[in-house]
Amino acid sequence: MKERDLYHMRKDYSPEPLTEESVSRDPFMQFGKWFHEALSTETTEPNAMIVSTCGLDMIPSSRVVLLKKYSPDGFVFFTNYKSRKGNQLSQNPNASILFFWPVTMRQVRIEGTVEKVPESESDEYFSSRPAESRATAIISKQSMHLDNKELFEKEVSAMLERVDNGGDISDILARPLNWGGYNLKPHLFEFWQGGTNRAHDRFEYLKESPDQPDWTISRLYP
Ligand SMILES: Cc1cc2nc3c(=O)[nH]c(=O)nc-3n(C[C@H](O)[C@H](O)[C@H](O)COP(=O)(O)O)c2cc1C
């Protein structure tokens, strides 16, 4: 099969443009509008987002995680605090998250600083997860080298068996302290709407300091 010509592969979009009149003054409202539209238009994982982090070595790294909550306080995802991203965030709390919704040709960039969510919130979400996911999260040393996958799976199965045999689920499958949520509190948003002939619409919302009351909104060149 002939390889696709990536240089010239292009798609034109004719979506509703984003304009000075149509963008919300409040980036959380604008996010909510697009997120709800993504929930009905995107076929897979509309809440998947790319989280980029950078530790003291100044080498950035990115991976997909799932958005579990958003509010004017920030954007929450859950992970292992001792993973590669967890270590980087403990060294440098600045992070970015990125959503790409291809059906409507939209991209949202959000930059800010992260904090761990309260333990009670991590407990609540962890205990709502299926037993298999909890056992896997407990046994997994996320991002460390795994030499024997079979052994890992056996450990997960053994943990689930203890529950099946009448063990106390809240004790056996308790949230490990190294697993929990991060909340990213934004100081920058960018909403990108793909347009025709590459005349894309981009709107940036910026707060230069946390006590700045209103967001500064600017249109950016595509
Ligand atoms: C669709 C999708 C959803 C994911 N959701 C999560 C998640 O919510 N939390 C998480 O820790 N990892 C999630 N992952 C796995 C991460 O991409 C990554 O492999 C893992 O967090 C380890 O990253 P790190 O080594 O950079 O810390 C997801 C991966 C994909 C493809």
The ligand as an SDF file (V2000), in Angstrom:
LIG
                    3D

 31 33  0  0  0  0  0  0  0  0999 V2000
   -7.1190    7.2470   27.0980 C   0  0  0  0  0  0  0  0  0  0  0  0
   -6.1240    7.1610   28.2250 C   0  0  0  0  0  0  0  0  0  0  0  0
   -6.5100    7.5050   29.5020 C   0  0  0  0  0  0  0  0  0  0  0  0
   -5.6030    7.4560   30.5660 C   0  0  0  0  0  0  0  0  0  0  0  0
   -6.0060    7.8870   31.7920 N   0  0  0  0  0  0  0  0  0  0  0  0
   -5.1080    7.9250   32.8060 C   0  0  0  0  0  0  0  0  0  0  0  0
   -5.4640    8.5040   34.0540 C   0  0  0  0  0  0  0  0  0  0  0  0
   -6.5870    9.0250   34.2570 O   0  0  0  0  0  0  0  0  0  0  0  0
   -4.5280    8.4880   35.0420 N   0  0  0  0  0  0  0  0  0  0  0  0
   -3.2720    7.9730   34.8510 C   0  0  0  0  0  0  0  0  0  0  0  0
   -2.4800    7.9790   35.7840 O   0  0  0  0  0  0  0  0  0  0  0  0
   -2.9030    7.4430   33.6810 N   0  0  0  0  0  0  0  0  0  0  0  0
   -3.7820    7.4160   32.6360 C   0  0  0  0  0  0  0  0  0  0  0  0
   -3.4040    6.9180   31.4180 N   0  0  0  0  0  0  0  0  0  0  0  0
   -2.0320    6.3710   31.2710 C   0  0  0  0  0  0  0  0  0  0  0  0
   -1.0310    7.5330   31.0720 C   0  0  0  0  0  0  0  0  0  0  0  0
   -1.0760    7.9880   29.7250 O   0  0  0  0  0  0  0  0  0  0  0  0
    0.4160    7.1660   31.4500 C   0  0  0  0  0  0  0  0  0  0  0  0
    0.8220    5.9970   30.7780 O   0  0  0  0  0  0  0  0  0  0  0  0
    0.6030    6.9200   32.9550 C   0  0  0  0  0  0  0  0  0  0  0  0
   -0.1310    7.8450   33.7180 O   0  0  0  0  0  0  0  0  0  0  0  0
    2.0760    7.0150   33.3300 C   0  0  0  0  0  0  0  0  0  0  0  0
    2.5750    8.2860   32.9660 O   0  0  0  0  0  0  0  0  0  0  0  0
    3.9620    8.8450   33.5260 P   0  0  0  0  0  0  0  0  0  0  0  0
    4.9630    7.7320   33.4670 O   0  0  0  0  0  0  0  0  0  0  0  0
    4.3380    9.9720   32.6270 O   0  0  0  0  0  0  0  0  0  0  0  0
    3.7210    9.3080   34.9300 O   0  0  0  0  0  0  0  0  0  0  0  0
   -4.2820    6.9900   30.3370 C   0  0  0  0  0  0  0  0  0  0  0  0
   -3.8880    6.6530   29.0340 C   0  0  0  0  0  0  0  0  0  0  0  0
   -4.7880    6.7640   27.9930 C   0  0  0  0  0  0  0  0  0  0  0  0
   -4.3100    6.4590   26.5930 C   0  0  0  0  0  0  0  0  0  0  0  0
  1  2  1  0
  2  3  1  0
  2 30  2  0
  3  4  2  0
  4  5  1  0
  4 28  1  0
  5  6  2  0
  6  7  1  0
  6 13  1  0
  7  8  2  0
  7  9  1  0
  9 10  1  0
 10 11  2  0
 10 12  1  0
 12 13  2  0
 13 14  1  0
 14 15  1  0
 14 28  1  0
 15 16  1  0
 16 17  1  0
 16 18  1  0
 18 19  1  0
 18 20  1  0
 20 21  1  0
 20 22  1  0
 22 23  1  0
 23 24  1  0
 24 25  2  0
 24 26  1  0
 24 27  1  0
 28 29  2  0
 29 30  1  0
 30 31  1  0
M  END
$$$$
